[in-house]
Amino acid sequence: MPVRYRVAGESAWWTTQVVNVSESGILFGPASVSSGSQIELLFRCNVTIGSLIPGQHVCLGRAVRVARDKVAVEFEVCRHLLDGHSQGGSSDTE
C-alpha cells in the first residue's frame, strides 16, 4: 500500500510503500529521513486498525527508528479525511 510522506515543514512529498501499520505507528520504505525527524504522512487504510477507521488519513509523528532504507514512525496524531477535509475528533491516537 502506498504512503506519501515529508519531513514536517518541507514542501516536497515523497511516495513509498507501507511495510506495516498499527494504531500507534507505521513502518515504510524505501525512504531516507533522519531518526528524530517529525514526519507528515498521508495513507489509506482499507480495514479498521484500532482507532484508525478505513479511509484516507493524515498523520504527524516522529521517526523513532531508521534502519537500512526503512523508517519507523510513532504517531503523535492522526486524522481521518473525508472528501479531502480533516474530520476533527476522529482517529486521534494521542
NORLIN-V220506 format. One record per backbone hydrogen bond with DSSP energy under -0.5 kcal/mol. NH is the residue of the N-H (numbers start at 1). CO is the residue of the C=O. E is the energy in kcal/mol with one decimal. If there is no record, write none. Layout:
# NORLIN-V220506
NH/CO/E  NH/CO/E
This chain:
# NORLIN-V220506
3/16/-2.2  4/42/-2.7  5/14/-2.5  6/40/-1.8  8/38/-3.0  10/7/-2.4  14/5/-2.9  16/3/-2.5  17/29/-0.9  18/1/-3.3  19/27/-3.3  20/27/-1.8  22/25/-3.0  26/73/-2.2  27/20/-3.2  28/71/-2.3  29/17/-2.2  30/69/-0.6  31/69/-1.7  36/63/-3.3  37/34/-2.0  39/61/-3.3  40/6/-2.8  41/59/-2.7  42/4/-2.6  43/57/-2.0  44/2/-0.6  45/55/-2.6  49/52/-2.8  52/49/-2.4  53/51/-0.9  55/45/-2.6  56/81/-0.6  57/43/-3.1  58/79/-2.4  59/41/-2.4  60/77/-2.7  61/39/-2.4  62/74/-2.0  63/37/-2.8  64/62/-0.8  64/72/-2.3  65/72/-1.5  67/70/-2.2  70/67/-2.7  71/28/-2.9  72/65/-3.2  73/26/-3.0  73/71/-0.5  74/62/-2.4  75/24/-2.4  75/73/-0.6  76/60/-3.4  77/60/-1.8  79/58/-2.5  80/90/-0.8  81/56/-3.2  82/85/-2.7  85/82/-1.4  87/80/-2.3  88/86/-0.8  90/87/-1.7
